[in-house]
Amino acid sequence: MTDAAMDKSSRPEATIEISLGKLQQLFNSFDPRPRSRSRCRRIFVGWAEETAMQLPLKRSFICRRASYADQPRSGAAIHNYFAYQQQQSRRRLRLIFHDGRIALAVGIAFLFVCILIRQVAHSFGSGTASEIIAEGMLIAGWVAMWRPLDTFLYDWWPIRRRGQVLGKLSEMDVVVRPA
């Protein structure tokens, strides 16, 4: 049986339950999104980052003073909050790549200048001073390339992974149950 043919309820899913005294602990009264600095948000993201990305997520809130009527409002607010955070993560990734392109252009220009200075140093002869200047310019040029290479090779991975986690959290099933 294929994954598409399986009933959604028969698929394994990762579940976390958070027990709250009242649903207002999750929400700011002026804004129906979960509190951005709340302990619940840190639990959501941290737990989701540790969970396999292949499993669907489900959150259960056990509230002593909640009713089943709170579920649609809570689910929509949580979905909206994490969708917004995912958009911010995508925006940050675009900005990092933009800055990386600028750093790459500057780095290549500086490397080119360093190579020119190196050639000029070699034209003065093969003395110790010209060798030191030539090798120093070559090293300085390649050091200038470190930041763009770091950006394009490594910096974007954690941001992309966090965006995927936030996207998954924006689509998770949310269940509010009275205690």
C-alpha positions in Angstrom: 0.0 0.0 0.0 1.4 3.4 -1.0 1.7 6.3 1.4 -1.0 8.2 -0.6 -3.4 5.3 -0.3 -3.0 5.0 3.5 -5.5 6.6 5.7 -4.1 9.7 7.4 -5.0 8.3 10.9 -3.0 5.0 10.2 0.2 6.9 9.4 2.7 7.2 12.3 2.9 10.7 13.6 4.9 12.5 16.3 2.9 13.9 19.1 3.7 16.3 21.9 1.3 17.2 24.6 1.5 20.5 26.5 -0.5 20.9 29.6 -1.7 24.5 30.3 -3.8 25.9 33.1 -5.7 28.0 30.7 -5.5 28.6 27.0 -4.5 32.3 27.5 -1.1 31.1 28.6 -0.5 30.4 24.9 -1.9 33.6 23.5 -1.4 37.3 24.0 -4.8 38.9 24.6 -4.1 41.6 21.9 -2.8 39.2 19.3 -4.2 35.8 18.5 -0.8 34.4 17.7 1.2 32.4 20.2 3.5 34.5 22.3 6.8 34.9 20.4 8.9 34.5 23.5 6.7 32.0 25.2 8.0 28.7 26.6 5.5 26.9 24.3 7.1 28.3 21.2 10.5 27.1 22.3 9.1 23.7 23.1 7.5 23.5 19.6 10.5 24.4 17.6 13.0 22.6 19.7 11.0 19.4 19.8 10.2 19.6 16.1 13.9 20.0 15.2 14.7 16.8 17.1 11.9 14.9 15.5 12.3 13.1 12.1 11.2 15.4 9.3 9.4 12.5 7.6 6.8 12.2 10.4 3.7 14.4 10.4 3.4 16.4 13.6 0.5 16.7 16.0 0.2 18.9 19.0 -2.2 18.3 21.9 -3.0 21.0 24.4 -4.5 19.8 27.6 -6.1 22.8 29.3 -8.0 22.7 32.6 -10.2 25.6 31.5 -10.5 24.9 27.8 -13.4 23.8 25.7 -13.6 22.1 22.4 -14.8 25.4 20.9 -11.3 26.8 21.5 -9.7 24.3 19.1 -10.3 26.1 15.7 -9.1 29.4 17.0 -6.0 27.9 18.6 -5.2 25.8 15.5 -5.5 28.8 13.1 -3.4 31.0 15.4 -0.7 28.5 15.7 -0.7 27.8 11.9 -0.5 31.5 11.2 2.3 32.2 13.6 4.5 29.4 12.3 3.7 30.3 8.7 4.8 33.9 9.5 8.0 32.6 11.1 8.7 30.4 8.0 8.3 33.5 5.8 10.8 35.4 8.0 13.2 32.4 7.7 12.9 32.5 3.9 13.5 36.3 3.9 16.6 35.8 6.1 17.9 33.2 3.7 17.4 35.5 0.7 19.2 38.3 2.6 22.1 36.0 3.4 22.5 35.0 -0.3 22.2 38.6 -1.3 25.0 39.6 1.1 27.0 36.6 0.0 26.8 37.7 -3.7 28.0 41.2 -2.7 30.8 39.7 -0.5 31.7 37.4 -3.5 32.0 40.4 -5.9 34.2 42.3 -3.4 36.3 39.2 -2.7 36.9 38.5 -6.3 37.8 42.1 -7.0 40.2 42.1 -4.0 41.7 38.8 -5.1 42.3 40.2 -8.6 44.1 43.3 -7.1 46.2 41.1 -4.9 47.2 38.9 -7.9 48.2 42.1 -9.8 50.3 43.3 -6.9 51.8 39.9 -6.7 52.8 40.1 -10.3 54.3 43.5 -9.8 56.3 42.2 -6.8 57.6 39.4 -8.9 58.7 41.9 -11.7 61.1 43.5 -9.2 63.2 40.4 -9.1 63.5 37.3 -6.9 64.6 38.9 -3.6 63.3 38.0 -0.2 61.2 41.2 0.1 59.5 40.6 -3.2 58.8 37.0 -2.4 57.3 38.0 1.0 55.1 40.7 -0.7 54.1 38.3 -3.5 53.1 35.4 -1.1 51.4 37.9 1.3 49.3 39.2 -1.5 48.3 35.8 -2.6 47.3 34.8 1.0 45.4 38.1 1.6 43.5 37.6 -1.6 42.4 34.1 -0.7 41.6 35.1 2.9 39.3 37.8 1.4 37.4 34.9 -0.3 36.7 33.1 3.0 33.5 34.9 3.9 31.7 34.4 0.5 32.7 30.8 0.5 31.6 30.3 4.0 28.2 31.9 3.2 27.6 29.8 0.1 28.9 26.5 1.5 27.8 26.5 5.1 25.8 29.5 6.5 22.5 28.7 4.7 22.0 25.1 6.0 20.7 25.9 9.5 18.4 28.6 8.2 16.9 26.3 5.5 16.5 23.5 8.0 14.7 25.8 10.5 12.5 27.1 7.7 11.5 23.5 6.9 10.7 22.8 10.6 8.6 26.0 10.8 6.8 25.0 7.7 6.0 21.7 9.2 4.8 23.3 12.4 2.6 25.6 10.3 0.8 22.6 8.9 0.6 20.4 12.1 -2.7 19.2 13.5 -3.6 21.0 16.7 -5.9 19.4 19.3 -7.2 21.2 22.3 -8.6 19.0 25.0 -10.1 19.9 28.3 -8.4 18.2 31.2 
